[in-house]
Amino acid sequence: MHSASGNADAAMKLYNSMTNAGLRLGLSTYTALLTLLAKKKLLDVSAKILLEMKVMGYSVDVNASDVLMVYIKDGSVDLVLRWLRFMGSSAIKTNNFIIQQLFESCMKNGLYEQAKLLLERYVNSVAKVDLILYTSILAHLMTKWRAVRAKFDHMVALTIRKKLYIVNNLQ
């Protein structure tokens, strides 16, 4: 109820009172709470809840990826990178498709430094980078190289035209 209303403080108080009373919370309770905490950008609290959920025996990979998607949709690159670092250090897997989409979004929006950081942190974590992600990276690098090459070719053509113009006018 508190999660649905967006009241993180009340939701956490209720969560703490339920866990202190020894109640075993259901998956939907954890999911609602994690979603609320992610939307409120409370990364550390989300991480704590996710780890408690893991201790209770729940599979947390999907919920962790859901939190990641909230940060991605919000455009919070810093939170995305911090959450990925947490996931890697906690041996929580994410879908490579999500990472690929995030990387491509960064590249398409010209956020090259963020894409580089994302890739470095993701590759350096315990996560495995798959062939699809490498292909995506290569495609973006080729696109960027082609754009630079086209600009260079255009500059060369302009220089040649200018020199031909000067030579023709000197005669």
Accessible surface in RSA format (square Angstrom, percent):
REM  Atomic radii and reference values for relative SASA: ProtOr
REM  Chains: A
REM  Algorithm: Lee & Richards
REM  Probe-radius: 1.40
REM  Slices: 20
REM RES _ NUM      All-atoms   Total-Side   Main-Chain    Non-polar    All polar
REM                ABS   REL    ABS   REL    ABS   REL    ABS   REL    ABS   REL
RES MET A   1   186.54  96.6 140.30  92.9  46.24 110.1 110.98  94.4  75.56 100.1
RES HIS A   2    55.30  30.2  54.41  37.8   0.89   2.3  27.67  28.5  27.63  32.1
RES SER A   3    23.74  20.1  13.33  17.8  10.41  24.0   6.32  13.5  17.41  24.4
RES ALA A   4    97.71  89.8  54.17  83.6  43.54  99.0  66.45  93.6  31.26  82.8
RES SER A   5    85.37  72.1  43.80  58.5  41.57  95.8  51.89 110.5  33.48  46.9
RES GLY A   6    23.37  28.8   0.00   N/A  23.37  28.8  17.54  48.1   5.83  13.1
RES ASN A   7    70.96  48.9  64.67  62.5   6.29  15.1  16.34  39.3  54.62  52.8
RES ALA A   8    13.36  12.3  10.19  15.7   3.17   7.2  10.30  14.5   3.05   8.1
RES ASP A   9   108.36  75.9 104.00 103.5   4.36  10.3  22.88  53.9  85.48  85.3
RES ALA A  10    21.15  19.5  16.32  25.2   4.84  11.0  18.96  26.7   2.19   5.8
RES ALA A  11     6.26   5.8   2.34   3.6   3.92   8.9   3.48   4.9   2.79   7.4
RES MET A  12    30.81  16.0  30.81  20.4   0.00   0.0  30.81  26.2   0.00   0.0
RES LYS A  13   152.30  74.3 144.73  88.8   7.57  18.0  92.57  83.3  59.73  63.6
RES LEU A  14    79.76  44.4  75.74  54.2   4.02  10.1  79.15  55.6   0.61   1.6
RES TYR A  15     7.31   3.4   5.17   2.9   2.13   5.6   5.98   4.5   1.33   1.6
RES ASN A  16    60.46  41.7  60.31  58.3   0.15   0.3  16.63  40.0  43.83  42.4
RES SER A  17    60.65  51.2  50.43  67.3  10.22  23.5  47.35 100.8  13.30  18.6
RES MET A  18    48.17  24.9  46.71  30.9   1.46   3.5  41.66  35.4   6.51   8.6
RES THR A  19    48.93  34.8  32.25  32.7  16.69  39.8  26.92  36.2  22.02  33.3
RES ASN A  20   129.14  89.1  92.63  89.5  36.51  87.9  30.85  74.3  98.29  95.0
RES ALA A  21    77.49  71.3  37.25  57.5  40.25  91.5  49.84  70.2  27.65  73.2
RES GLY A  22    65.30  80.5   0.00   N/A  65.30  80.5  34.38  94.3  30.92  69.2
RES LEU A  23   101.10  56.3  92.66  66.3   8.44  21.2  94.38  66.3   6.72  18.1
RES ARG A  24   148.47  62.3 117.61  60.0  30.86  73.5  61.46  84.0  87.01  52.7
RES LEU A  25     5.10   2.8   2.22   1.6   2.87   7.2   4.35   3.1   0.75   2.0
RES GLY A  26    33.89  41.8   0.00   N/A  33.89  41.8  27.80  76.3   6.09  13.6
RES LEU A  27    88.60  49.3  83.72  59.9   4.88  12.3  83.72  58.8   4.88  13.1
RES SER A  28    89.50  75.6  77.75 103.8  11.75  27.1  53.33 113.6  36.17  50.7
RES THR A  29    52.73  37.5  45.95  46.6   6.78  16.2  28.10  37.7  24.63  37.2
RES TYR A  30     4.00   1.9   3.63   2.1   0.37   1.0   0.53   0.4   3.46   4.3
RES THR A  31    47.11  33.5  46.79  47.4   0.32   0.8  41.90  56.3   5.21   7.9
RES ALA A  32    45.56  41.9  35.15  54.2  10.41  23.7  43.34  61.0   2.22   5.9
RES LEU A  33     5.13   2.9   5.13   3.7   0.00   0.0   5.13   3.6   0.00   0.0
RES LEU A  34     2.59   1.4   2.59   1.9   0.00   0.0   2.59   1.8   0.00   0.0
RES THR A  35    43.72  31.1  42.49  43.1   1.24   2.9  30.40  40.8  13.32  20.1
RES LEU A  36    10.15   5.7   7.02   5.0   3.13   7.9   9.71   6.8   0.45   1.2
RES LEU A  37     0.00   0.0   0.00   0.0   0.00   0.0   0.00   0.0   0.00   0.0
RES ALA A  38     0.87   0.8   0.00   0.0   0.87   2.0   0.00   0.0   0.87   2.3
RES LYS A  39   137.91  67.3 113.76  69.8  24.15  57.5  66.75  60.1  71.17  75.8
RES LYS A  40   103.19  50.3  83.33  51.1  19.85  47.3  39.24  35.3  63.94  68.1
RES LYS A  41   106.02  51.7  90.40  55.5  15.62  37.2  45.83  41.2  60.19  64.1
RES LEU A  42    69.72  38.8  65.94  47.2   3.78   9.5  69.72  49.0   0.00   0.0
RES LEU A  43    11.86   6.6   9.26   6.6   2.60   6.5   9.26   6.5   2.60   7.0
RES ASP A  44    99.56  69.7  90.33  89.9   9.23  21.8  34.48  81.1  65.09  64.9
RES VAL A  45    47.59  31.3  46.28  41.9   1.31   3.2  47.58  41.3   0.01   0.0
RES SER A  46     0.00   0.0   0.00   0.0   0.00   0.0   0.00   0.0   0.00   0.0
RES ALA A  47    11.93  11.0  11.93  18.4   0.00   0.0  11.93  16.8   0.00   0.0
RES LYS A  48    97.95  47.8  91.88  56.4   6.07  14.4  86.83  78.2  11.12  11.8
RES ILE A  49     0.00   0.0   0.00   0.0   0.00   0.0   0.00   0.0   0.00   0.0
RES LEU A  50     0.06   0.0   0.02   0.0   0.04   0.1   0.02   0.0   0.04   0.1
RES LEU A  51    70.38  39.2  69.70  49.9   0.69   1.7  69.94  49.1   0.45   1.2
RES GLU A  52    55.62  31.9  53.90  40.8   1.72   4.1  35.30  68.3  20.32  16.6
RES MET A  53     0.00   0.0   0.00   0.0   0.00   0.0   0.00   0.0   0.00   0.0
RES LYS A  54    83.51  40.7  73.64  45.2   9.87  23.5  58.04  52.2  25.47  27.1
RES VAL A  55   129.51  85.2  99.04  89.7  30.47  73.4 106.62  92.6  22.89  62.1
RES MET A  56    71.39  37.0  59.40  39.3  11.99  28.5  34.42  29.3  36.97  49.0
RES GLY A  57    65.56  80.9   0.00   N/A  65.56  80.9  32.51  89.2  33.05  74.0
RES TYR A  58    43.51  20.3  35.53  20.2   7.98  20.8  29.76  22.4  13.76  17.0
RES SER A  59    90.38  76.4  66.29  88.5  24.09  55.5  54.85 116.8  35.53  49.8
RES VAL A  60     5.35   3.5   3.53   3.2   1.81   4.4   3.53   3.1   1.81   4.9
RES ASP A  61    52.50  36.8  52.41  52.2   0.09   0.2  17.09  40.2  35.42  35.3
RES VAL A  62   105.82  69.6 103.35  93.6   2.47   6.0 105.71  91.9   0.11   0.3
RES ASN A  63    10.15   7.0   9.56   9.2   0.59   1.4   0.38   0.9   9.77   9.4
RES ALA A  64     0.00   0.0   0.00   0.0   0.00   0.0   0.00   0.0   0.00   0.0
RES SER A  65    13.06  11.0  13.06  17.4   0.00   0.0   9.67  20.6   3.40   4.8
RES ASP A  66    64.60  45.2  61.88  61.6   2.72   6.4  20.72  48.8  43.88  43.8
RES VAL A  67     2.23   1.5   1.64   1.5   0.58   1.4   2.14   1.9   0.09   0.2
RES LEU A  68     0.00   0.0   0.00   0.0   0.00   0.0   0.00   0.0   0.00   0.0
RES MET A  69    61.53  31.9  61.53  40.7   0.00   0.0  59.18  50.3   2.35   3.1
RES VAL A  70    30.74  20.2  27.51  24.9   3.23   7.8  29.32  25.5   1.42   3.8
RES TYR A  71     0.65   0.3   0.65   0.4   0.00   0.0   0.65   0.5   0.00   0.0
RES ILE A  72    32.63  18.6  21.78  16.2  10.85  26.2  22.57  16.3  10.06  27.3
RES LYS A  73   165.45  80.7 128.24  78.7  37.22  88.6  80.87  72.8  84.58  90.1
RES ASP A  74    75.81  53.1  44.63  44.4  31.18  73.7  18.43  43.4  57.38  57.2
RES GLY A  75    54.60  67.3   0.00   N/A  54.60  67.3  31.95  87.7  22.65  50.7
RES SER A  76    18.56  15.7   9.26  12.4   9.30  21.4  14.77  31.5   3.79   5.3
RES VAL A  77    33.61  22.1  30.21  27.4   3.40   8.2  30.41  26.4   3.20   8.7
RES ASP A  78    90.59  63.5  84.95  84.5   5.64  13.3  38.56  90.7  52.03  51.9
RES LEU A  79    18.76  10.4  18.76  13.4   0.00   0.0  18.76  13.2   0.00   0.0
RES VAL A  80     1.19   0.8   1.19   1.1   0.00   0.0   1.19   1.0   0.00   0.0
RES LEU A  81     5.78   3.2   5.78   4.1   0.00   0.0   5.78   4.1   0.00   0.0
RES ARG A  82    78.38  32.9  75.13  38.3   3.25   7.7  17.31  23.7  61.07  37.0
RES TRP A  83     0.00   0.0   0.00   0.0   0.00   0.0   0.00   0.0   0.00   0.0
RES LEU A  84     8.37   4.7   4.92   3.5   3.45   8.7   5.21   3.7   3.16   8.5
RES ARG A  85   112.51  47.2 107.74  54.9   4.77  11.4  64.09  87.6  48.42  29.3
RES PHE A  86    28.46  14.2  22.91  14.2   5.56  14.5  27.82  16.9   0.64   1.8
RES MET A  87     3.21   1.7   3.21   2.1   0.00   0.0   3.21   2.7   0.00   0.0
RES GLY A  88     6.39   7.9   0.00   N/A   6.39   7.9   4.53  12.4   1.86   4.2
RES SER A  89    95.51  80.7  51.40  68.6  44.11 101.6  49.59 105.6  45.91  64.3
RES SER A  90    21.45  18.1   8.98  12.0  12.47  28.7  11.60  24.7   9.85  13.8
RES ALA A  91    73.68  67.7  54.89  84.7  18.79  42.7  57.86  81.5  15.83  41.9
RES ILE A  92     8.22   4.7   0.47   0.3   7.75  18.7   1.00   0.7   7.22  19.6
RES LYS A  93   155.65  75.9 149.21  91.5   6.44  15.3  98.34  88.5  57.31  61.0
RES THR A  94    24.61  17.5   3.77   3.8  20.85  49.7   7.72  10.4  16.89  25.5
RES ASN A  95    84.21  58.1  72.37  69.9  11.84  28.5  22.41  53.9  61.80  59.7
RES ASN A  96    32.77  22.6  27.59  26.7   5.18  12.5   8.17  19.7  24.60  23.8
RES PHE A  97   119.35  59.7 115.24  71.4   4.11  10.7 117.47  71.2   1.88   5.4
RES ILE A  98    20.10  11.4  19.07  14.2   1.02   2.5  20.10  14.5   0.00   0.0
RES ILE A  99     0.90   0.5   0.90   0.7   0.00   0.0   0.90   0.6   0.00   0.0
RES GLN A 100    26.06  14.6  26.06  19.0   0.00   0.0   0.51   1.1  25.55  19.4
RES GLN A 101    75.28  42.1  71.07  51.9   4.20  10.0  25.29  53.8  49.99  37.9
RES LEU A 102    11.75   6.5  11.44   8.2   0.31   0.8  11.75   8.3   0.00   0.0
RES PHE A 103     7.22   3.6   7.22   4.5   0.00   0.0   7.22   4.4   0.00   0.0
RES GLU A 104    31.79  18.3  31.79  24.1   0.00   0.0   4.79   9.3  27.01  22.1
RES SER A 105    49.74  42.0  43.70  58.3   6.05  13.9  23.50  50.0  26.25  36.8
RES CYS A 106     4.22   3.2   3.75   4.2   0.47   1.1   0.47   1.2   3.75   4.0
RES MET A 107    18.70   9.7  12.05   8.0   6.65  15.8   8.55   7.3  10.14  13.4
RES LYS A 108   156.05  76.1 117.89  72.3  38.16  90.9  78.52  70.7  77.53  82.6
RES ASN A 109   101.24  69.8  72.81  70.4  28.43  68.4  19.47  46.8  81.78  79.0
RES GLY A 110    38.08  47.0   0.00   N/A  38.08  47.0  17.13  47.0  20.95  46.9
RES LEU A 111    65.81  36.7  64.10  45.9   1.72   4.3  65.81  46.2   0.00   0.0
RES TYR A 112    96.00  44.8  90.12  51.3   5.88  15.3  59.66  44.8  36.33  44.8
RES GLU A 113   115.49  66.3 113.83  86.1   1.65   3.9  57.34 110.9  58.14  47.5
RES GLN A 114    57.47  32.1  57.44  42.0   0.03   0.1   8.44  18.0  49.02  37.2
RES ALA A 115     1.47   1.4   1.47   2.3   0.00   0.0   1.47   2.1   0.00   0.0
RES LYS A 116   110.83  54.1 105.38  64.7   5.46  13.0  59.61  53.7  51.23  54.6
RES LEU A 117    68.43  38.1  68.43  49.0   0.00   0.0  68.43  48.1   0.00   0.0
RES LEU A 118     2.09   1.2   2.09   1.5   0.00   0.0   2.09   1.5   0.00   0.0
RES LEU A 119    38.79  21.6  38.56  27.6   0.23   0.6  38.79  27.2   0.00   0.0
RES GLU A 120    72.84  41.8  68.95  52.2   3.90   9.3  34.28  66.3  38.56  31.5
RES ARG A 121    80.43  33.8  71.34  36.4   9.09  21.7  22.36  30.6  58.06  35.2
RES TYR A 122     5.73   2.7   4.99   2.8   0.74   1.9   3.24   2.4   2.49   3.1
RES VAL A 123    64.13  42.2  50.40  45.6  13.73  33.1  50.64  44.0  13.49  36.6
RES ASN A 124   123.55  85.2  88.98  86.0  34.57  83.2  29.43  70.8  94.12  91.0
RES SER A 125    31.72  26.8  10.60  14.1  21.12  48.7  20.04  42.7  11.68  16.4
RES VAL A 126   112.31  73.9  78.63  71.2  33.68  81.2  87.25  75.8  25.06  68.0
RES ALA A 127    32.95  30.3  14.18  21.9  18.77  42.7  23.30  32.8   9.65  25.6
RES LYS A 128   164.76  80.4 152.24  93.4  12.52  29.8 102.34  92.1  62.42  66.5
RES VAL A 129    19.02  12.5   3.75   3.4  15.26  36.8   3.75   3.3  15.26  41.4
RES ASP A 130    36.46  25.5  33.61  33.5   2.84   6.7  21.94  51.6  14.52  14.5
RES LEU A 131   140.85  78.4 134.34  96.1   6.51  16.4 135.38  95.1   5.48  14.7
RES ILE A 132   106.41  60.6 103.06  76.8   3.35   8.1 105.87  76.2   0.53   1.4
RES LEU A 133     0.29   0.2   0.16   0.1   0.13   0.3   0.16   0.1   0.13   0.4
RES TYR A 134   113.46  53.0 109.61  62.4   3.85  10.0  80.48  60.5  32.99  40.7
RES THR A 135    78.39  55.8  74.72  75.7   3.67   8.8  64.76  87.0  13.63  20.6
RES SER A 136     7.59   6.4   0.84   1.1   6.75  15.6   7.26  15.5   0.33   0.5
RES ILE A 137    19.49  11.1  19.49  14.5   0.00   0.0  19.49  14.0   0.00   0.0
RES LEU A 138   107.67  60.0 106.96  76.5   0.72   1.8 107.63  75.6   0.04   0.1
RES ALA A 139    53.64  49.3  44.86  69.2   8.78  20.0  52.15  73.4   1.48   3.9
RES HIS A 140    33.52  18.3  30.67  21.3   2.85   7.3  14.37  14.8  19.15  22.3
RES LEU A 141    95.65  53.3  91.71  65.6   3.93   9.9  92.09  64.7   3.55   9.6
RES MET A 142    73.02  37.8  72.96  48.3   0.06   0.2  47.62  40.5  25.41  33.7
RES THR A 143    84.31  60.0  82.23  83.4   2.08   5.0  62.58  84.1  21.73  32.9
RES LYS A 144    90.95  44.4  85.71  52.6   5.24  12.5  59.97  54.0  30.98  33.0
RES TRP A 145   140.29  56.3 134.61  65.2   5.67  13.3 112.12  59.8  28.16  45.7
RES ARG A 146   141.72  59.5 137.60  70.1   4.12   9.8  50.18  68.6  91.54  55.5
RES ALA A 147    61.65  56.7  48.01  74.1  13.64  31.0  56.58  79.7   5.07  13.4
RES VAL A 148    91.10  59.9  89.18  80.7   1.92   4.6  90.42  78.6   0.68   1.8
RES ARG A 149   114.62  48.1 112.31  57.3   2.30   5.5  25.12  34.3  89.50  54.2
RES ALA A 150    61.32  56.4  50.43  77.8  10.89  24.8  56.63  79.7   4.69  12.4
RES LYS A 151   148.07  72.2 141.53  86.8   6.54  15.6  90.45  81.4  57.62  61.4
RES PHE A 152   117.50  58.8 112.78  69.9   4.72  12.3 116.95  70.9   0.55   1.6
RES ASP A 153    65.44  45.8  59.81  59.5   5.63  13.3  28.32  66.7  37.12  37.0
RES HIS A 154   104.70  57.2  99.08  68.9   5.63  14.4  66.65  68.7  38.06  44.3
RES MET A 155   112.24  58.1 111.31  73.7   0.93   2.2  92.71  78.8  19.53  25.9
RES VAL A 156    59.82  39.4  57.66  52.2   2.16   5.2  59.82  52.0   0.00   0.0
RES ALA A 157    34.20  31.4  29.93  46.2   4.27   9.7  33.73  47.5   0.47   1.2
RES LEU A 158    80.02  44.6  76.51  54.7   3.50   8.8  76.86  54.0   3.15   8.5
RES THR A 159    65.62  46.7  62.79  63.7   2.84   6.8  41.39  55.6  24.23  36.6
RES ILE A 160    93.08  53.0  92.22  68.7   0.86   2.1  93.02  67.0   0.06   0.1
RES ARG A 161   150.30  63.1 144.47  73.6   5.83  13.9  60.05  82.1  90.25  54.7
RES LYS A 162   141.59  69.1 135.31  83.0   6.28  14.9  84.28  75.9  57.30  61.0
RES LYS A 163   128.26  62.6 127.21  78.1   1.05   2.5  75.62  68.1  52.64  56.1
RES LEU A 164   100.91  56.2 100.84  72.1   0.08   0.2 100.91  70.9   0.00   0.0
RES TYR A 165   148.60  69.4 144.44  82.2   4.16  10.8 105.67  79.4  42.93  52.9
RES ILE A 166    88.13  50.1  85.33  63.6   2.79   6.7  87.88  63.3   0.24   0.7
RES VAL A 167    75.29  49.5  74.64  67.6   0.65   1.6  75.05  65.2   0.24   0.6
RES ASN A 168    95.70  66.0  80.32  77.6  15.38  37.0  20.07  48.3  75.63  73.1
RES ASN A 169    90.22  62.2  60.20  58.2  30.02  72.3  26.53  63.8  63.69  61.6
RES LEU A 170   144.28  80.4 111.29  79.6  32.99  82.9 113.46  79.7  30.82  83.0
RES GLN A 171   172.17  96.3 107.13  78.3  65.04 154.9  64.42 137.1 107.75  81.7
END  Absolute sums over single chains surface
CHAIN  1 A    10796.5       9161.7       1634.8       6869.9       3926.6
END  Absolute sums over all chains
TOTAL         10796.5       9161.7       1634.8       6869.9       3926.6
